[in-house]
Amino acid sequence: MKQVLIQSYNLRSAKCLWVFLVANVLLAISWFSNHYDRLDQLHLNVFSSNESEIGTITTRKTLIVRETKKILMWNGAHVEDTAPFGFGHEPFVQNSCEVSDCIVFANRSSLPFEKYDAILIHMHELSKTYMPLFGRRKHQRFIFLTQESPNSMDTVDVTRMGHWFNWTMSYKLNSDIQFLYGRIDPGPTAPKTLEETKKLIETTHLPSAKNYATNKTMQVAWMVSHCTTFSLRETYVNQLRKLIPVDIYGACGNLTCPHSNALKYLSAPECYRMLEKKYKFYLSFENSMCTDYVTEKFFEIMRHELVPVVYGAANYSQHAPFHSYINALDYTPKELADYLKMLDANDTLYNEYFWWKDHYRVEAGIENRARRGFCDLCKKLHQDQDVTKSYPELVSEWHPSTQCRRMTPWES
C-alpha cells in the first residue's frame, strides 16, 4: 500500500512539472514574439571594427552574415588623392557610407595577403614600387587606381597588363568605381526638360535677379603652373591673348595670388574668391585632351561666381547643366575673343550663364572625391559577386594612342 501511494505521488508530481514547463514555454514564445522587432534592430547595429570579427544582420526568416571587407593600399598610401579618407574602419562610419563594413590598411604586413579582399594599386606610383607578385585568391580584386590621364602615366606599360586587374577606379565615367574630381548634382527644383531650362534662363532677365557682373572690371583670368602641355593649351591662350586681355597667375605668368604659392593654387579657396570678385571668365583648360578627363580646374570654378571657359576632350554636358560654361573648342581663338567681349558688354547675356546656381549643388575637393570613391568601393565589394571579371587588355582604355589627342596650333 505504501508503495502504491509513492507511485501515485510521483505521477502527480510529473504531471505538475509537465504543466509548469508547457506554461513557461508558452510564456517565452509570447515574450519573444512581442520583442522580435526590438531584437531585429539591435542585431542591425551589431558590428565590430576588428578585422577578425563580422557584422550580423538578423531578419525574421534568415540570418545573413556580412564579413568585413579588407582593403589594402598596395602603394602610395599617403598620396593626396586617397589619403584624406583615412585608414581603418572609422572613416566609413564618419563619412556615413551606405555600406560601412570595410577596413582600409596602409601597411602590407598588417594581414596575410590572402586575407585582403581588394588591393588598390596607384598606377602613377608604380615607378617607386612594383606590382604585387603573390598569387591572388579567387575572391580578391586587384584595382587599377589613377587620377592621371594616360599621357601622364609614362612609367606604366599598359600593353603588358592584360588580365592583371579586376576593377578600375578613376575619373573615367565607365570606371567600376567612379573617382571623379567633382560632381554637379541636381536639386529638387532643377529642370527636367529643355523647355523648363529655358524658362529658368529667362528669370535671370528679371530686375530682381542677381547681377553677377557687378563690380567686375576684368575679363579673363587663368592660374597655371605647367607651361608646356600635351594639349597645347598654351598655344591657344597665346593666340587668345592677342585679341583679349588674359591675366595669368602662377609660374606661367607675371601675376601671383597673395594667398598661395605657384604650385598650390588649387588648394587655396582664397585665390578663387579673389578672382571671382574681379573677373568674369576663367580658363578651365586641361593639360591633356583625353576621354572623360575633366579635373578640379572645372569643378572648383563652378563653385564660384565665374563663367568657366573649358578646353578638354570630356563631354562636359555629362557633368554640368546646359548653358553653364563656354567650350573653347567650339571657337577659334578669334571667335572666342569676340564672344567673350560681347558677353562682357552685355550683363543680361552674361547673367544667363548663372541660371542654374539655385537649382544644383556643386561638389569638389579631394576630401569629397575620396569619400565618394571609398564609400562606393566598400558597397561594391559587398554587392558585386562576380569574381571572374578581369580586363584582358588595357590599351583600348588607358593608352594615349587610343584615349588622347594632341591639338594642332590654331591660325591667328
Buried (B, 14 or more C-beta within 10 A) or exposed (E): EEEEEEEEEEEEEEEEEEEEEEEEEEEEEEEEEEEEEEEEEEBEEEBEBEBEEBBBBBEEEEEEEEBBBBBBBBBBBEBEBBBBBBBBBEBBEEBEBEBBBBBBBBEBEBBEBEBBBBBBBBBBBBEEEEEBEEEBEEEBBBBBBBBBBBBBBEEBEBEEBEEBBBBBBBBBBEBBBBBBBBBBEEEEEBBEEEEEBEEBBEEBEEEEBEBBBEEBEBBBBBBBBEEEBBBBBBBBBBBBBEBBEBBBBBBBBEEBBEBBEBEEBBEBBEBBEBBBBBBBBBBBBBBBBBBBBBBBBBBBBBBBBBBBBBBBBBEBEEBBBBBBBBBBBEBBBBEBBEBBEEBBEEBEBBBBBBBBBEBBEBBBBBEBBBBBBBBBBBBBBBEEEEEEEEBEBBBEBBBBEBBBBEBEEBEE
